[in-house]
Amino acid sequence: EGADGAFHFAALWLLHCQEHPRDGFDMNVTGTFNVLDACRAAGVKRLVFSLSPSVCGDSLREPIDESHPFNNTTFYGVSKIVGEVMVHAFFHRDGLEYVGLRHFNVHGPRRDYKGAYVAAIMRILDSLDIGEAPKVHGDGKQAFDFVSVRDCARANVATMNADAVGRCHNVCTGRKTSIGELAEVLIGLTGQQVGVDYLPVEASLVRNRIGDPMAAIEDLSCPADTDLIQGLRKLVSWHTDHMRALQVN
């Protein structure tokens, strides 16, 4: 009651939904309906809704713009597709203004291990902490669009105040970084004298996902322009301090 706008970022993560699809449905679909219904009942004027490029699956074209067809094969992606079309239905039925944000592969301090793709950063840092070569499954050429959590936060706030309404926007850099390149950068930033340990390929949910940021730049006036190496340098610094604090405690 009394809120002019709301942010909805709650969701169960991809691998949990894959292993427990009913949990994913209850949280990501029913939970989203509850948020939308509560916004409608309370007269909330605007909703900023966190979506996911997972709805696009492995890209059919590059870069992925907002018109890319749904090519998802995961239960998490299913739940996010339902969220996209459900919030659009509330917009037309009840006038709840919204903008959906498809945050790509978010990196930054306090990153957890639950992300199916970005968790690779944390696992690489764990290996480097003990002087081991980071492990990469496959040839390391799987490529993603890594975006800073700071840029995501700025986009969230900008979206609440933007004129755009009733559509989804990518929050991404438009730049491609392979997992092999990512590992080499982190090795350099930590100063470890190791190589990359390439292992046999494992089943991969997505191999290629690079976003097109132009619609967000034009409609939200909020480019994701944090340099990846600078962002990773801050992550490495935070990770070092965090691990040191854990050892002290």
Buried (B, 14 or more C-beta within 10 A) or exposed (E): EEEEBBBBEEBBBBBBBBEBBEEBBEBBBEBBBEBBEBBBEEEBEBBBBBBBBBBBBBBEEBBBBBEBEBBBEBBBBBBBBBBBEBBBEBBEEEEBBBBBBBBBBBBBBEBEEEBBBBBBBBBBBBBBEEEEBBBBBBEBEBBBBBBBBBBBEBBBEBBBEBEBEEBBBBBBBBBBBBBBBBBBBBBEBBEBEBEBEBEEEEEEBBBBBBBBBBBBBEBBEBBBEBEBEEBBBBBBEBBEEEEEEEEEE
